[in-house]
Amino acid sequence: MSNKITYHVVVRSNQFDCDIIADCGHKHKSIGAARHCMDKLTHWQGGESFQRWYNARIETSTGERVDQ
């Protein structure tokens, strides 16, 4: 088991809740890679995808929020 921190894009039900509504499913090795993923997910393409990723944020594999 690796102790290496990874980053992923998530949407939570609210800022205090632990319920994850959406997760990108990737284990990004850098914050930059996670930001690139989030940019792709939140880019306005219309429809359901954009709404699903509204209020997305980057978190570490330990659940800590990364300041953007």
N, CA, C and O atoms as a GROMACS GRO file, in nm:
protein
  272
    1MET      N    1   0.084  -0.118   0.000
    1MET     CA    2   0.000   0.000   0.000
    1MET      C    3   0.089   0.124   0.000
    1MET      O    4   0.185   0.133   0.076
    2SER      N    5   0.055   0.219  -0.086
    2SER     CA    6   0.136   0.340  -0.101
    2SER      C    7   0.083   0.453  -0.013
    2SER      O    8  -0.038   0.469   0.002
    3ASN      N    9   0.174   0.530   0.043
    3ASN     CA   10   0.137   0.647   0.122
    3ASN      C   11   0.144   0.774   0.038
    3ASN      O   12   0.133   0.884   0.093
    4LYS      N   13   0.162   0.761  -0.092
    4LYS     CA   14   0.174   0.874  -0.183
    4LYS      C   15   0.039   0.945  -0.195
    4LYS      O   16  -0.064   0.882  -0.220
    5ILE      N   17   0.040   1.076  -0.176
    5ILE     CA   18  -0.082   1.156  -0.188
    5ILE      C   19  -0.118   1.171  -0.335
    5ILE      O   20  -0.032   1.202  -0.418
    6THR      N   21  -0.245   1.149  -0.367
    6THR     CA   22  -0.296   1.174  -0.500
    6THR      C   23  -0.410   1.275  -0.488
    6THR      O   24  -0.455   1.308  -0.378
    7TYR      N   25  -0.456   1.323  -0.602
    7TYR     CA   26  -0.559   1.428  -0.605
    7TYR      C   27  -0.672   1.382  -0.696
    7TYR      O   28  -0.650   1.314  -0.796
    8HIS      N   29  -0.794   1.422  -0.661
    8HIS     CA   30  -0.908   1.391  -0.746
    8HIS      C   31  -1.010   1.502  -0.736
    8HIS      O   32  -1.011   1.581  -0.642
    9VAL      N   33  -1.098   1.507  -0.837
    9VAL     CA   34  -1.201   1.609  -0.846
    9VAL      C   35  -1.330   1.548  -0.792
    9VAL      O   36  -1.372   1.440  -0.834
   10VAL      N   37  -1.392   1.619  -0.700
   10VAL     CA   38  -1.517   1.570  -0.640
   10VAL      C   39  -1.620   1.682  -0.632
   10VAL      O   40  -1.588   1.801  -0.637
   11VAL      N   41  -1.745   1.641  -0.619
   11VAL     CA   42  -1.855   1.731  -0.587
   11VAL      C   43  -1.922   1.670  -0.465
   11VAL      O   44  -1.963   1.554  -0.467
   12ARG      N   45  -1.933   1.749  -0.361
   12ARG     CA   46  -1.999   1.704  -0.238
   12ARG      C   47  -2.137   1.767  -0.229
   12ARG      O   48  -2.164   1.870  -0.291
   13SER      N   49  -2.225   1.705  -0.151
   13SER     CA   50  -2.362   1.753  -0.141
   13SER      C   51  -2.370   1.893  -0.080
   13SER      O   52  -2.459   1.970  -0.114
   14ASN      N   53  -2.277   1.926   0.011
   14ASN     CA   54  -2.260   2.063   0.060
   14ASN      C   55  -2.122   2.071   0.126
   14ASN      O   56  -2.054   1.969   0.139
   15GLN      N   57  -2.081   2.188   0.167
   15GLN     CA   58  -1.944   2.205   0.216
   15GLN      C   59  -1.916   2.132   0.347
   15GLN      O   60  -1.799   2.112   0.381
   16PHE      N   61  -2.018   2.093   0.421
   16PHE     CA   62  -1.998   2.026   0.549
   16PHE      C   63  -2.025   1.875   0.543
   16PHE      O   64  -1.992   1.802   0.636
   17ASP      N   65  -2.084   1.830   0.434
   17ASP     CA   66  -2.129   1.692   0.424
   17ASP      C   67  -2.020   1.603   0.365
   17ASP      O   68  -1.940   1.648   0.282
   18CYS      N   69  -2.017   1.482   0.407
   18CYS     CA   70  -1.919   1.385   0.356
   18CYS      C   71  -1.970   1.311   0.232
   18CYS      O   72  -1.894   1.235   0.171
   19ASP      N   73  -2.095   1.331   0.195
   19ASP     CA   74  -2.152   1.260   0.081
   19ASP      C   75  -2.094   1.314  -0.049
   19ASP      O   76  -2.104   1.433  -0.078
   20ILE      N   77  -2.035   1.225  -0.128
   20ILE     CA   78  -1.980   1.262  -0.257
   20ILE      C   79  -2.086   1.234  -0.364
   20ILE      O   80  -2.136   1.122  -0.375
   21ILE      N   81  -2.118   1.337  -0.440
   21ILE     CA   82  -2.216   1.325  -0.548
   21ILE      C   83  -2.148   1.276  -0.676
   21ILE      O   84  -2.203   1.194  -0.749
   22ALA      N   85  -2.028   1.327  -0.702
   22ALA     CA   86  -1.954   1.289  -0.822
   22ALA      C   87  -1.805   1.285  -0.791
   22ALA      O   88  -1.756   1.364  -0.709
   23ASP      N   89  -1.734   1.195  -0.855
   23ASP     CA   90  -1.589   1.181  -0.838
   23ASP      C   91  -1.532   1.151  -0.977
   23ASP      O   92  -1.587   1.068  -1.050
   24CYS      N   93  -1.424   1.217  -1.014
   24CYS     CA   94  -1.368   1.198  -1.148
   24CYS      C   95  -1.317   1.057  -1.169
   24CYS      O   96  -1.308   1.010  -1.283
   25GLY      N   97  -1.283   0.988  -1.061
   25GLY     CA   98  -1.237   0.850  -1.072
   25GLY      C   99  -1.089   0.834  -1.102
   25GLY      O  100  -1.041   0.722  -1.119
   26HIS      N  101  -1.017   0.944  -1.109
   26HIS     CA  102  -0.874   0.939  -1.138
   26HIS      C  103  -0.792   0.958  -1.011
   26HIS      O  104  -0.841   1.013  -0.912
   27LYS      N  105  -0.668   0.912  -1.015
   27LYS     CA  106  -0.573   0.935  -0.906
   27LYS      C  107  -0.460   1.020  -0.964
   27LYS      O  108  -0.355   0.968  -1.002
   28HIS      N  109  -0.483   1.151  -0.970
   28HIS     CA  110  -0.385   1.243  -1.029
   28HIS      C  111  -0.263   1.254  -0.938
   28HIS      O  112  -0.276   1.260  -0.816
   29LYS      N  113  -0.146   1.256  -0.998
   29LYS     CA  114  -0.022   1.264  -0.922
   29LYS      C  115   0.016   1.406  -0.885
   29LYS      O  116   0.102   1.428  -0.799
   30SER      N  117  -0.049   1.505  -0.949
   30SER     CA  118  -0.018   1.645  -0.918
   30SER      C  119  -0.146   1.728  -0.914
   30SER      O  120  -0.249   1.690  -0.971
   31ILE      N  121  -0.137   1.840  -0.846
   31ILE     CA  122  -0.251   1.932  -0.840
   31ILE      C  123  -0.280   1.987  -0.979
   31ILE      O  124  -0.396   2.005  -1.016
   32GLY      N  125  -0.174   2.013  -1.056
   32GLY     CA  126  -0.192   2.064  -1.192
   32GLY      C  127  -0.273   1.970  -1.279
   32GLY      O  128  -0.359   2.013  -1.356
   33ALA      N  129  -0.245   1.841  -1.268
   33ALA     CA  130  -0.320   1.742  -1.346
   33ALA      C  131  -0.467   1.738  -1.301
   33ALA      O  132  -0.557   1.724  -1.384
   34ALA      N  133  -0.490   1.750  -1.171
   34ALA     CA  134  -0.627   1.751  -1.120
   34ALA      C  135  -0.700   1.877  -1.166
   34ALA      O  136  -0.818   1.872  -1.197
   35ARG      N  137  -0.629   1.990  -1.169
   35ARG     CA  138  -0.691   2.115  -1.218
   35ARG      C  139  -0.729   2.102  -1.365
   35ARG      O  140  -0.836   2.148  -1.406
   36HIS      N  141  -0.642   2.041  -1.443
   36HIS     CA  142  -0.671   2.020  -1.585
   36HIS      C  143  -0.796   1.933  -1.602
   36HIS      O  144  -0.882   1.963  -1.685
   37CYS      N  145  -0.806   1.828  -1.524
   37CYS     CA  146  -0.922   1.740  -1.526
   37CYS      C  147  -1.048   1.819  -1.488
   37CYS      O  148  -1.152   1.807  -1.553
   38MET      N  149  -1.038   1.899  -1.381
   38MET     CA  150  -1.154   1.977  -1.336
   38MET      C  151  -1.195   2.078  -1.443
   38MET      O  152  -1.314   2.099  -1.464
   39ASP      N  153  -1.098   2.140  -1.509
   39ASP     CA  154  -1.130   2.235  -1.615
   39ASP      C  155  -1.209   2.166  -1.727
   39ASP      O  156  -1.305   2.222  -1.780
   40LYS      N  157  -1.168   2.046  -1.762
   40LYS     CA  158  -1.239   1.972  -1.866
   40LYS      C  159  -1.380   1.936  -1.822
   40LYS      O  160  -1.474   1.944  -1.901
   41LEU      N  161  -1.395   1.895  -1.697
   41LEU     CA  162  -1.526   1.854  -1.647
   41LEU      C  163  -1.621   1.972  -1.631
   41LEU      O  164  -1.742   1.958  -1.652
   42THR      N  165  -1.569   2.087  -1.594
   42THR     CA  166  -1.656   2.202  -1.566
   42THR      C  167  -1.669   2.296  -1.685
   42THR      O  168  -1.741   2.395  -1.677
   43HIS      N  169  -1.600   2.267  -1.794
   43HIS     CA  170  -1.611   2.351  -1.913
   43HIS      C  171  -1.754   2.344  -1.966
   43HIS      O  172  -1.812   2.236  -1.978
   44TRP      N  173  -1.809   2.460  -1.997
   44TRP     CA  174  -1.948   2.464  -2.041
   44TRP      C  175  -1.965   2.391  -2.174
   44TRP      O  176  -1.915   2.436  -2.277
   45GLN      N  177  -2.035   2.281  -2.168
   45GLN     CA  178  -2.070   2.206  -2.289
   45GLN      C  179  -2.221   2.193  -2.296
   45GLN      O  180  -2.276   2.129  -2.386
   46GLY      N  181  -2.287   2.254  -2.200
   46GLY     CA  182  -2.432   2.246  -2.196
   46GLY      C  183  -2.477   2.115  -2.134
   46GLY      O  184  -2.402   2.018  -2.124
   47GLY      N  185  -2.601   2.114  -2.096
   47GLY     CA  186  -2.663   1.992  -2.052
   47GLY      C  187  -2.621   1.942  -1.915
   47GLY      O  188  -2.575   2.018  -1.829
   48GLU      N  189  -2.638   1.814  -1.898
   48GLU     CA  190  -2.625   1.748  -1.769
   48GLU      C  191  -2.483   1.745  -1.714
   48GLU      O  192  -2.464   1.757  -1.592
   49SER      N  193  -2.383   1.730  -1.799
   49SER     CA  194  -2.245   1.718  -1.753
   49SER      C  195  -2.201   1.841  -1.675
   49SER      O  196  -2.143   1.828  -1.567
   50PHE      N  197  -2.229   1.959  -1.728
   50PHE     CA  198  -2.190   2.082  -1.660
   50PHE      C  199  -2.260   2.093  -1.525
   50PHE      O  200  -2.197   2.129  -1.426
   51GLN      N  201  -2.387   2.062  -1.521
   51GLN     CA  202  -2.462   2.070  -1.395
   51GLN      C  203  -2.409   1.972  -1.292
   51GLN      O  204  -2.406   2.002  -1.173
   52ARG      N  205  -2.368   1.855  -1.336
   52ARG     CA  206  -2.317   1.754  -1.244
   52ARG      C  207  -2.189   1.801  -1.176
   52ARG      O  208  -2.168   1.770  -1.058
   53TRP      N  209  -2.104   1.874  -1.246
   53TRP     CA  210  -1.974   1.914  -1.194
   53TRP      C  211  -1.973   2.056  -1.138
   53TRP      O  212  -1.867   2.108  -1.102
   54TYR      N  213  -2.090   2.120  -1.129
   54TYR     CA  214  -2.099   2.252  -1.070
   54TYR      C  215  -2.056   2.242  -0.922
   54TYR      O  216  -2.096   2.148  -0.853
   55ASN      N  217  -1.975   2.335  -0.876
   55ASN     CA  218  -1.919   2.335  -0.740
   55ASN      C  219  -1.816   2.224  -0.717
   55ASN      O  220  -1.795   2.181  -0.604
   56ALA      N  221  -1.752   2.180  -0.823
   56ALA     CA  222  -1.646   2.079  -0.809
   56ALA      C  223  -1.528   2.138  -0.735
   56ALA      O  224  -1.505   2.259  -0.738
   57ARG      N  225  -1.454   2.052  -0.669
   57ARG     CA  226  -1.333   2.094  -0.599
   57ARG      C  227  -1.230   1.982  -0.604
   57ARG      O  228  -1.263   1.867  -0.633
   58ILE      N  229  -1.106   2.017  -0.576
   58ILE     CA  230  -0.999   1.919  -0.575
   58ILE      C  231  -0.972   1.879  -0.430
   58ILE      O  232  -0.963   1.965  -0.342
   59GLU      N  233  -0.958   1.750  -0.408
   59GLU     CA  234  -0.926   1.699  -0.275
   59GLU      C  235  -0.810   1.601  -0.285
   59GLU      O  236  -0.785   1.541  -0.390
   60THR      N  237  -0.740   1.587  -0.176
   60THR     CA  238  -0.632   1.488  -0.169
   60THR      C  239  -0.692   1.350  -0.142
   60THR      O  240  -0.811   1.338  -0.112
   61SER      N  241  -0.610   1.248  -0.155
   61SER     CA  242  -0.656   1.112  -0.128
   61SER      C  243  -0.692   1.093   0.020
   61SER      O  244  -0.756   0.994   0.056
   62THR      N  245  -0.649   1.187   0.104
   62THR     CA  246  -0.686   1.180   0.246
   62THR      C  247  -0.811   1.260   0.278
   62THR      O  248  -0.851   1.269   0.394
   63GLY      N  249  -0.873   1.320   0.175
   63GLY     CA  250  -0.997   1.393   0.194
   63GLY      C  251  -0.982   1.540   0.225
   63GLY      O  252  -1.081   1.607   0.255
   64GLU      N  253  -0.861   1.593   0.220
   64GLU     CA  254  -0.840   1.735   0.247
   64GLU      C  255  -0.865   1.817   0.122
   64GLU      O  256  -0.824   1.779   0.012
   65ARG      N  257  -0.932   1.928   0.139
   65ARG     CA  258  -0.960   2.018   0.028
   65ARG      C  259  -0.834   2.093  -0.012
   65ARG      O  260  -0.757   2.138   0.074
   66VAL      N  261  -0.813   2.107  -0.143
   66VAL     CA  262  -0.698   2.182  -0.196
   66VAL      C  263  -0.748   2.321  -0.234
   66VAL      O  264  -0.845   2.334  -0.309
   67ASP      N  265  -0.680   2.425  -0.183
   67ASP     CA  266  -0.718   2.561  -0.220
   67ASP      C  267  -0.692   2.583  -0.368
   67ASP      O  268  -0.589   2.541  -0.422
   68GLN      N  269  -0.785   2.649  -0.432
   68GLN     CA  270  -0.772   2.671  -0.575
   68GLN      C  271  -0.747   2.814  -0.597
   68GLN      O  272  -0.732   2.857  -0.711
   0.00000   0.00000   0.00000
